[in-house]
Amino acid sequence: MAHGQMSETARTRSKSQQAYHWIQERIAGGEFTPGYRLVLGSIAHELDMSVVPVREAIRRLEAEGLVTFEQHVGARVAMIDDSQYRQSMEALALLEGAATALAARHLTADDLRRARDLNRRLVESLDDFEPHLFTSLNHRFHAVLFAACPNPRLLALVDAEWVRLGHLRDSTFSFVPGRAHESVREHDALVDLIESGAPLADVERAARGHRSATLAAYLSHEHPDEAPAAAGVTTV
């Protein structure tokens, strides 16, 4: 009886090790990106095992800081480094705000129409919300508004921060989906400002505040104690 119990324990540990390496490899390879939800039942089915060894693997990954677990939400791949994410979002708020303002007078009616079409698609996506699709469309929307910036160095910096953000998190909207509804309204207001020929300082302030508001929403969700500091970011 004792031998049978030991054998069963050994088998569970072996499967747990298998699950651990399977998940770890997908995190390292970028298939499971920061914020990705790890559904125990789905992983167990994929590996043809029970959820018990998968749960043990998740606990090990959590102890190593690769996975976070939240009650009533479950396990997900941890952010690589929240401080890096915050720094990139703060930098992007400043850079993209400036690039959008400099691009404003160079945008054509077709550019603004394309931006509104993209925002309309973003609004439509809210009914069946998929964070990754929303983030992709969101990037395309903003790219239309800053691509006409006549300063190539500034554009290169904006693009670099977007790429860096892509490595730091899968989609901010995975964490704060409610922020998406506010975001599309701010998009419309930003395009209205540009279309009306508003002062470039107003355009820059709106674009920068829009980005900072997303950071503040994320920090309020993940680090409620930092919310007052996050609010200060939007006042620059």
CYANA upper distance limits for C-alpha pairs under 8 A (distance plus 0.5 A):
  1 MET  CA      5 GLN  CA      6.75
  2 ALA  CA      6 MET  CA      6.70
  3 HIS  CA      7 SER  CA      6.66
  4 GLY  CA      8 GLU  CA      6.70
  5 GLN  CA      9 THR  CA      6.68
  6 MET  CA     10 ALA  CA      6.60
  7 SER  CA     11 ARG  CA      6.67
  8 GLU  CA     12 THR  CA      6.70
  9 THR  CA     13 ARG  CA      6.69
 10 ALA  CA     14 SER  CA      6.62
 11 ARG  CA     15 LYS  CA      6.70
 12 THR  CA     16 SER  CA      6.51
 12 THR  CA     52 VAL  CA      8.20
 12 THR  CA     53 PRO  CA      6.28
 13 ARG  CA     17 GLN  CA      6.64
 13 ARG  CA     53 PRO  CA      7.34
 14 SER  CA     18 GLN  CA      6.79
 15 LYS  CA     19 ALA  CA      6.62
 15 LYS  CA     49 MET  CA      8.00
 15 LYS  CA     53 PRO  CA      6.24
 15 LYS  CA     54 VAL  CA      8.32
 16 SER  CA     20 TYR  CA      6.49
 16 SER  CA     52 VAL  CA      8.44
 16 SER  CA     53 PRO  CA      4.62
 16 SER  CA     54 VAL  CA      6.32
 16 SER  CA     55 ARG  CA      8.43
 16 SER  CA     56 GLU  CA      6.52
 16 SER  CA     57 ALA  CA      5.80
 17 GLN  CA     21 HIS  CA      6.73
 17 GLN  CA     53 PRO  CA      8.41
 17 GLN  CA     57 ALA  CA      7.24
 18 GLN  CA     22 TRP  CA      6.61
 19 ALA  CA     23 ILE  CA      6.62
 19 ALA  CA     47 LEU  CA      7.87
 19 ALA  CA     53 PRO  CA      7.52
 19 ALA  CA     54 VAL  CA      6.19
 19 ALA  CA     57 ALA  CA      6.46
 20 TYR  CA     24 GLN  CA      6.47
 20 TYR  CA     54 VAL  CA      7.88
 20 TYR  CA     57 ALA  CA      5.11
 20 TYR  CA     58 ILE  CA      7.58
 20 TYR  CA     60 ARG  CA      8.12
 20 TYR  CA     61 LEU  CA      7.77
 21 HIS  CA     25 GLU  CA      6.42
 22 TRP  CA     26 ARG  CA      7.06
 23 ILE  CA     27 ILE  CA      6.80
 23 ILE  CA     32 PHE  CA      8.50
 24 GLN  CA     28 ALA  CA      6.63
 24 GLN  CA     61 LEU  CA      8.24
 25 GLU  CA     29 GLY  CA      6.44
 26 ARG  CA     30 GLY  CA      6.60
 26 ARG  CA     31 GLU  CA      5.58
 26 ARG  CA     32 PHE  CA      5.88
 27 ILE  CA     31 GLU  CA      6.58
 27 ILE  CA     32 PHE  CA      5.18
 27 ILE  CA     33 THR  CA      6.71
 27 ILE  CA     77 VAL  CA      7.95
 28 ALA  CA     32 PHE  CA      8.40
 32 PHE  CA     36 TYR  CA      6.27
 32 PHE  CA     77 VAL  CA      7.47
 33 THR  CA     77 VAL  CA      7.04
 33 THR  CA    169 ARG  CA      7.18
 33 THR  CA    170 ASP  CA      5.92
 34 PRO  CA     76 ARG  CA      8.08
 34 PRO  CA     77 VAL  CA      5.41
 34 PRO  CA     78 ALA  CA      5.85
 34 PRO  CA     79 MET  CA      5.35
 34 PRO  CA     80 ILE  CA      7.21
 34 PRO  CA    168 LEU  CA      7.31
 34 PRO  CA    169 ARG  CA      5.23
 34 PRO  CA    170 ASP  CA      5.73
 35 GLY  CA     76 ARG  CA      6.09
 35 GLY  CA     77 VAL  CA      5.58
 35 GLY  CA     78 ALA  CA      6.57
 35 GLY  CA     79 MET  CA      6.92
 35 GLY  CA    169 ARG  CA      6.99
 35 GLY  CA    170 ASP  CA      6.38
 35 GLY  CA    171 SER  CA      7.67
 35 GLY  CA    174 SER  CA      7.24
 35 GLY  CA    175 PHE  CA      7.82
 36 TYR  CA     76 ARG  CA      5.72
 36 TYR  CA     77 VAL  CA      5.77
 36 TYR  CA    170 ASP  CA      7.56
 37 ARG  CA     74 GLY  CA      7.96
 37 ARG  CA     75 ALA  CA      6.46
 37 ARG  CA     76 ARG  CA      4.63
 37 ARG  CA     77 VAL  CA      7.06
 38 LEU  CA     43 ILE  CA      8.05
 38 LEU  CA     74 GLY  CA      7.99
 38 LEU  CA     75 ALA  CA      5.83
 38 LEU  CA     76 ARG  CA      5.62
 38 LEU  CA     77 VAL  CA      7.70
 39 VAL  CA     43 ILE  CA      6.82
 39 VAL  CA     74 GLY  CA      8.12
 39 VAL  CA     75 ALA  CA      7.69
 40 LEU  CA     44 ALA  CA      6.52
 40 LEU  CA     51 VAL  CA      6.52
 40 LEU  CA     54 VAL  CA      6.86
 40 LEU  CA     55 ARG  CA      7.33
 41 GLY  CA     45 HIS  CA      6.62
 41 GLY  CA     50 SER  CA      8.45
 41 GLY  CA     51 VAL  CA      6.58
 42 SER  CA     46 GLU  CA      6.65
 43 ILE  CA     47 LEU  CA      6.67
 43 ILE  CA     51 VAL  CA      8.49
 43 ILE  CA     54 VAL  CA      7.76
 44 ALA  CA     48 ASP  CA      6.27
 44 ALA  CA     49 MET  CA      5.57
 44 ALA  CA     50 SER  CA      6.06
 44 ALA  CA     51 VAL  CA      5.88
 44 ALA  CA     54 VAL  CA      6.84
 45 HIS  CA     49 MET  CA      6.89
 45 HIS  CA     50 SER  CA      8.11
 49 MET  CA     53 PRO  CA      8.14
 50 SER  CA     54 VAL  CA      7.79
 51 VAL  CA     55 ARG  CA      6.44
 52 VAL  CA     56 GLU  CA      6.94
 53 PRO  CA     57 ALA  CA      6.69
 54 VAL  CA     58 ILE  CA      6.67
 55 ARG  CA     59 ARG  CA      6.77
 56 GLU  CA     60 ARG  CA      6.85
 57 ALA  CA     61 LEU  CA      6.74
 58 ILE  CA     62 GLU  CA      6.51
 58 ILE  CA     67 VAL  CA      7.59
 58 ILE  CA     75 ALA  CA      8.09
 59 ARG  CA     63 ALA  CA      6.71
 60 ARG  CA     64 GLU  CA      6.92
 61 LEU  CA     65 GLY  CA      6.84
 61 LEU  CA     66 LEU  CA      5.84
 61 LEU  CA     67 VAL  CA      6.02
 62 GLU  CA     66 LEU  CA      6.21
 62 GLU  CA     67 VAL  CA      4.93
 62 GLU  CA     68 THR  CA      6.09
 62 GLU  CA     69 PHE  CA      7.75
 63 ALA  CA     67 VAL  CA      8.38
 65 GLY  CA     78 ALA  CA      7.48
 66 LEU  CA     77 VAL  CA      6.60
 66 LEU  CA     78 ALA  CA      5.86
 67 VAL  CA     75 ALA  CA      7.09
 67 VAL  CA     76 ARG  CA      6.15
 67 VAL  CA     77 VAL  CA      5.02
 67 VAL  CA     78 ALA  CA      5.22
 68 THR  CA     75 ALA  CA      6.16
 68 THR  CA     76 ARG  CA      6.12
 68 THR  CA     77 VAL  CA      6.81
 68 THR  CA     78 ALA  CA      5.91
 69 PHE  CA     73 VAL  CA      8.08
 69 PHE  CA     74 GLY  CA      5.89
 69 PHE  CA     75 ALA  CA      4.84
 69 PHE  CA     76 ARG  CA      7.04
 70 GLU  CA     74 GLY  CA      5.73
 70 GLU  CA     75 ALA  CA      6.98
 79 MET  CA    168 LEU  CA      7.14
 79 MET  CA    169 ARG  CA      6.65
 80 ILE  CA    168 LEU  CA      6.33
 80 ILE  CA    169 ARG  CA      7.91
 81 ASP  CA     85 TYR  CA      6.93
 81 ASP  CA    168 LEU  CA      7.73
 82 ASP  CA     86 ARG  CA      6.56
 83 SER  CA     87 GLN  CA      6.63
 84 GLN  CA     88 SER  CA      6.67
 84 GLN  CA    168 LEU  CA      8.04
 85 TYR  CA     89 MET  CA      6.67
 85 TYR  CA    165 LEU  CA      7.22
 85 TYR  CA    168 LEU  CA      6.64
 85 TYR  CA    169 ARG  CA      8.18
 86 ARG  CA     90 GLU  CA      6.61
 86 ARG  CA    215 LEU  CA      7.49
 87 GLN  CA     91 ALA  CA      6.58
 88 SER  CA     92 LEU  CA      6.42
 88 SER  CA    161 GLU  CA      6.72
 88 SER  CA    164 ARG  CA      7.91
 88 SER  CA    165 LEU  CA      7.16
 89 MET  CA     93 ALA  CA      6.53
 89 MET  CA    165 LEU  CA      8.25
 89 MET  CA    211 ARG  CA      7.65
 89 MET  CA    212 SER  CA      7.64
 89 MET  CA    215 LEU  CA      7.02
 90 GLU  CA     94 LEU  CA      7.12
 90 GLU  CA    212 SER  CA      7.26
 90 GLU  CA    215 LEU  CA      8.39
 90 GLU  CA    233 VAL  CA      8.05
 91 ALA  CA     95 LEU  CA      6.62
 91 ALA  CA    161 GLU  CA      8.12
 92 LEU  CA     96 GLU  CA      5.95
 92 LEU  CA     97 GLY  CA      8.24
 92 LEU  CA    158 VAL  CA      6.89
 92 LEU  CA    161 GLU  CA      6.69
 92 LEU  CA    162 TRP  CA      8.13
 92 LEU  CA    211 ARG  CA      8.01
 93 ALA  CA     97 GLY  CA      6.26
 93 ALA  CA    207 ALA  CA      7.80
 93 ALA  CA    208 ARG  CA      5.08
 93 ALA  CA    209 GLY  CA      7.74
 93 ALA  CA    210 HIS  CA      8.35
 93 ALA  CA    211 ARG  CA      5.67
 93 ALA  CA    212 SER  CA      6.51
 94 LEU  CA     98 ALA  CA      6.77
 94 LEU  CA    208 ARG  CA      6.40
 95 LEU  CA     99 ALA  CA      6.64
 95 LEU  CA    154 LEU  CA      7.49
 95 LEU  CA    157 LEU  CA      7.78
 95 LEU  CA    158 VAL  CA      6.46
 96 GLU  CA    100 THR  CA      6.36
 96 GLU  CA    146 PHE  CA      7.56
 96 GLU  CA    158 VAL  CA      6.47
 96 GLU  CA    207 ALA  CA      7.62
 96 GLU  CA    208 ARG  CA      7.44
 97 GLY  CA    101 ALA  CA      6.77
 97 GLY  CA    203 VAL  CA      8.10
 97 GLY  CA    204 GLU  CA      5.10
 97 GLY  CA    205 ARG  CA      7.27
 97 GLY  CA    206 ALA  CA      8.08
 97 GLY  CA    207 ALA  CA      5.27
 97 GLY  CA    208 ARG  CA      5.06
 98 ALA  CA    102 LEU  CA      6.69
 98 ALA  CA    204 GLU  CA      6.13
 98 ALA  CA    208 ARG  CA      8.48
 99 ALA  CA    103 ALA  CA      6.53
 99 ALA  CA    146 PHE  CA      5.90
 99 ALA  CA    149 CYS  CA      6.01
 99 ALA  CA    151 ASN  CA      8.30
 99 ALA  CA    154 LEU  CA      7.14
 99 ALA  CA    155 LEU  CA      7.29
 99 ALA  CA    158 VAL  CA      8.38
100 THR  CA    104 ALA  CA      6.54
100 THR  CA    145 LEU  CA      6.25
100 THR  CA    146 PHE  CA      4.89
100 THR  CA    147 ALA  CA      8.49
100 THR  CA    149 CYS  CA      7.28
100 THR  CA    203 VAL  CA      7.83
100 THR  CA    204 GLU  CA      7.06
100 THR  CA    207 ALA  CA      7.52
101 ALA  CA    105 ARG  CA      8.46
101 ALA  CA    146 PHE  CA      8.31
101 ALA  CA    149 CYS  CA      8.49
101 ALA  CA    200 LEU  CA      5.80
101 ALA  CA    201 ALA  CA      7.69
101 ALA  CA    203 VAL  CA      5.98
101 ALA  CA    204 GLU  CA      5.47
102 LEU  CA    106 HIS  CA      8.48
102 LEU  CA    146 PHE  CA      8.33
102 LEU  CA    148 ALA  CA      8.49
102 LEU  CA    149 CYS  CA      5.84
102 LEU  CA    150 PRO  CA      7.49
102 LEU  CA    200 LEU  CA      7.94
103 ALA  CA    107 LEU  CA      6.93
103 ALA  CA    145 LEU  CA      7.28
103 ALA  CA    146 PHE  CA      6.02
103 ALA  CA    147 ALA  CA      7.48
103 ALA  CA    148 ALA  CA      5.27
103 ALA  CA    149 CYS  CA      4.45
103 ALA  CA    150 PRO  CA      7.22
104 ALA  CA    145 LEU  CA      7.68
104 ALA  CA    146 PHE  CA      8.25
104 ALA  CA    148 ALA  CA      8.21
104 ALA  CA    149 CYS  CA      8.28
104 ALA  CA    194 ILE  CA      6.37
104 ALA  CA    200 LEU  CA      7.98
104 ALA  CA    203 VAL  CA      8.38
105 ARG  CA    194 ILE  CA      8.33
105 ARG  CA    197 GLY  CA      8.27
106 HIS  CA    148 ALA  CA      6.54
106 HIS  CA    149 CYS  CA      8.02
107 LEU  CA    111 ASP  CA      6.27
107 LEU  CA    112 LEU  CA      7.37
107 LEU  CA    145 LEU  CA      7.85
107 LEU  CA    148 ALA  CA      6.97
108 THR  CA    112 LEU  CA      6.96
109 ALA  CA    113 ARG  CA      6.60
110 ASP  CA    114 ARG  CA      6.57
111 ASP  CA    115 ALA  CA      6.74
111 ASP  CA    144 VAL  CA      7.02
111 ASP  CA    145 LEU  CA      8.09
112 LEU  CA    116 ARG  CA      6.71
112 LEU  CA    144 VAL  CA      8.46
112 LEU  CA    145 LEU  CA      8.29
112 LEU  CA    191 VAL  CA      7.47
112 LEU  CA    195 GLU  CA      7.98
113 ARG  CA    117 ASP  CA      6.65
114 ARG  CA    118 LEU  CA      6.71
114 ARG  CA    144 VAL  CA      8.04
115 ALA  CA    119 ASN  CA      6.73
115 ALA  CA    141 PHE  CA      5.91
115 ALA  CA    142 HIS  CA      8.33
115 ALA  CA    144 VAL  CA      6.72
115 ALA  CA    145 LEU  CA      7.76
115 ALA  CA    191 VAL  CA      8.19
116 ARG  CA    120 ARG  CA      6.56
116 ARG  CA    188 ASP  CA      7.85
116 ARG  CA    191 VAL  CA      8.09
117 ASP  CA    121 ARG  CA      6.88
118 LEU  CA    122 LEU  CA      6.79
118 LEU  CA    137 LEU  CA      7.17
118 LEU  CA    138 ASN  CA      8.40
118 LEU  CA    140 ARG  CA      8.02
118 LEU  CA    141 PHE  CA      6.31
119 ASN  CA    123 VAL  CA      6.70
119 ASN  CA    137 LEU  CA      8.44
119 ASN  CA    138 ASN  CA      8.24
119 ASN  CA    141 PHE  CA      7.23
119 ASN  CA    184 VAL  CA      6.93
119 ASN  CA    187 HIS  CA      7.50
119 ASN  CA    188 ASP  CA      8.03
120 ARG  CA    124 GLU  CA      6.75
121 ARG  CA    125 SER  CA      6.65
121 ARG  CA    137 LEU  CA      8.32
122 LEU  CA    126 LEU  CA      7.20
122 LEU  CA    134 PHE  CA      6.77
122 LEU  CA    137 LEU  CA      7.13
122 LEU  CA    138 ASN  CA      7.80
122 LEU  CA    184 VAL  CA      7.45
123 VAL  CA    127 ASP  CA      8.44
123 VAL  CA    181 HIS  CA      8.21
123 VAL  CA    184 VAL  CA      7.02
125 SER  CA    129 PHE  CA      6.07
125 SER  CA    130 GLU  CA      7.83
125 SER  CA    134 PHE  CA      7.56
126 LEU  CA    130 GLU  CA      8.40
126 LEU  CA    180 ALA  CA      8.11
126 LEU  CA    181 HIS  CA      7.90
129 PHE  CA    134 PHE  CA      8.06
130 GLU  CA    134 PHE  CA      6.72
131 PRO  CA    135 THR  CA      6.58
131 PRO  CA    171 SER  CA      6.69
131 PRO  CA    172 THR  CA      8.38
131 PRO  CA    173 PHE  CA      5.86
131 PRO  CA    174 SER  CA      5.87
131 PRO  CA    177 PRO  CA      7.78
132 HIS  CA    136 SER  CA      6.72
132 HIS  CA    170 ASP  CA      7.77
132 HIS  CA    171 SER  CA      6.48
132 HIS  CA    173 PHE  CA      8.45
132 HIS  CA    174 SER  CA      8.34
133 LEU  CA    137 LEU  CA      6.73
134 PHE  CA    138 ASN  CA      6.39
134 PHE  CA    173 PHE  CA      8.34
135 THR  CA    139 HIS  CA      6.66
135 THR  CA    171 SER  CA      6.74
135 THR  CA    172 THR  CA      8.47
135 THR  CA    173 PHE  CA      7.79
136 SER  CA    140 ARG  CA      6.95
137 LEU  CA    141 PHE  CA      6.64
138 ASN  CA    142 HIS  CA      6.89
139 HIS  CA    143 ALA  CA      6.52
140 ARG  CA    144 VAL  CA      6.85
141 PHE  CA    145 LEU  CA      7.39
142 HIS  CA    146 PHE  CA      6.85
143 ALA  CA    147 ALA  CA      5.95
144 VAL  CA    148 ALA  CA      8.13
146 PHE  CA    155 LEU  CA      8.19
147 ALA  CA    155 LEU  CA      7.75
149 CYS  CA    154 LEU  CA      8.47
149 CYS  CA    155 LEU  CA      7.32
151 ASN  CA    155 LEU  CA      6.89
152 PRO  CA    156 ALA  CA      6.63
153 ARG  CA    157 LEU  CA      6.91
154 LEU  CA    158 VAL  CA      6.79
155 LEU  CA    159 ASP  CA      6.67
156 ALA  CA    160 ALA  CA      6.59
157 LEU  CA    161 GLU  CA      6.81
158 VAL  CA    162 TRP  CA      6.87
159 ASP  CA    163 VAL  CA      6.81
160 ALA  CA    164 ARG  CA      6.67
161 GLU  CA    165 LEU  CA      6.57
162 TRP  CA    166 GLY  CA      6.86
163 VAL  CA    167 HIS  CA      7.24
164 ARG  CA    168 LEU  CA      6.90
165 LEU  CA    169 ARG  CA      6.70
166 GLY  CA    170 ASP  CA      6.80
166 GLY  CA    171 SER  CA      8.33
170 ASP  CA    174 SER  CA      8.26
171 SER  CA    175 PHE  CA      8.08
172 THR  CA    176 VAL  CA      7.03
172 THR  CA    214 THR  CA      8.45
172 THR  CA    218 TYR  CA      7.50
173 PHE  CA    177 PRO  CA      5.14
173 PHE  CA    178 GLY  CA      8.26
173 PHE  CA    179 ARG  CA      7.42
173 PHE  CA    180 ALA  CA      7.22
175 PHE  CA    218 TYR  CA      7.35
175 PHE  CA    221 HIS  CA      8.02
176 VAL  CA    180 ALA  CA      8.26
176 VAL  CA    217 ALA  CA      7.31
176 VAL  CA    218 TYR  CA      6.70
176 VAL  CA    221 HIS  CA      7.55
178 GLY  CA    182 GLU  CA      7.95
179 ARG  CA    183 SER  CA      6.60
179 ARG  CA    214 THR  CA      7.36
179 ARG  CA    217 ALA  CA      7.35
180 ALA  CA    184 VAL  CA      6.92
181 HIS  CA    185 ARG  CA      7.27
182 GLU  CA    186 GLU  CA      6.84
183 SER  CA    187 HIS  CA      6.73
183 SER  CA    210 HIS  CA      7.78
183 SER  CA    214 THR  CA      8.44
184 VAL  CA    188 ASP  CA      6.98
185 ARG  CA    189 ALA  CA      6.97
186 GLU  CA    190 LEU  CA      6.60
186 GLU  CA    210 HIS  CA      7.18
187 HIS  CA    191 VAL  CA      6.79
188 ASP  CA    192 ASP  CA      6.61
189 ALA  CA    193 LEU  CA      6.76
190 LEU  CA    194 ILE  CA      6.95
190 LEU  CA    203 VAL  CA      7.33
190 LEU  CA    206 ALA  CA      6.89
190 LEU  CA    207 ALA  CA      7.37
191 VAL  CA    195 GLU  CA      6.47
192 ASP  CA    196 SER  CA      6.53
193 LEU  CA    197 GLY  CA      6.94
193 LEU  CA    198 ALA  CA      5.82
193 LEU  CA    202 ASP  CA      8.24
193 LEU  CA    203 VAL  CA      6.86
194 ILE  CA    198 ALA  CA      6.55
194 ILE  CA    203 VAL  CA      7.17
198 ALA  CA    202 ASP  CA      7.10
198 ALA  CA    203 VAL  CA      7.40
199 PRO  CA    203 VAL  CA      7.17
200 LEU  CA    204 GLU  CA      6.59
201 ALA  CA    205 ARG  CA      6.57
202 ASP  CA    206 ALA  CA      6.64
203 VAL  CA    207 ALA  CA      6.68
204 GLU  CA    208 ARG  CA      6.50
205 ARG  CA    209 GLY  CA      6.40
206 ALA  CA    210 HIS  CA      6.52
207 ALA  CA    211 ARG  CA      7.05
208 ARG  CA    212 SER  CA      6.71
208 ARG  CA    234 THR  CA      8.07
209 GLY  CA    213 ALA  CA      6.43
209 GLY  CA    234 THR  CA      5.82
209 GLY  CA    235 THR  CA      8.12
210 HIS  CA    214 THR  CA      7.24
211 ARG  CA    215 LEU  CA      7.22
212 SER  CA    216 ALA  CA      6.66
212 SER  CA    233 VAL  CA      6.85
212 SER  CA    234 THR  CA      5.78
213 ALA  CA    217 ALA  CA      6.61
213 ALA  CA    231 ALA  CA      8.39
213 ALA  CA    234 THR  CA      7.11
214 THR  CA    218 TYR  CA      6.78
215 LEU  CA    219 LEU  CA      6.69
215 LEU  CA    230 ALA  CA      7.70
216 ALA  CA    220 SER  CA      6.50
216 ALA  CA    227 ALA  CA      7.12
216 ALA  CA    230 ALA  CA      5.35
216 ALA  CA    231 ALA  CA      6.59
216 ALA  CA    233 VAL  CA      8.34
217 ALA  CA    221 HIS  CA      6.81
218 TYR  CA    222 GLU  CA      6.58
218 TYR  CA    223 HIS  CA      8.43
219 LEU  CA    223 HIS  CA      5.49
219 LEU  CA    224 PRO  CA      6.94
219 LEU  CA    226 GLU  CA      6.93
219 LEU  CA    227 ALA  CA      6.54
219 LEU  CA    230 ALA  CA      7.26
220 SER  CA    224 PRO  CA      4.98
220 SER  CA    225 ASP  CA      8.06
220 SER  CA    226 GLU  CA      7.31
220 SER  CA    227 ALA  CA      5.38
220 SER  CA    230 ALA  CA      8.31
223 HIS  CA    227 ALA  CA      7.49
226 GLU  CA    230 ALA  CA      6.78
227 ALA  CA    231 ALA  CA      6.77
228 PRO  CA    232 GLY  CA      7.12
229 ALA  CA    233 VAL  CA      7.41
230 ALA  CA    234 THR  CA      7.86
231 ALA  CA    235 THR  CA      7.85
232 GLY  CA    236 VAL  CA      8.01
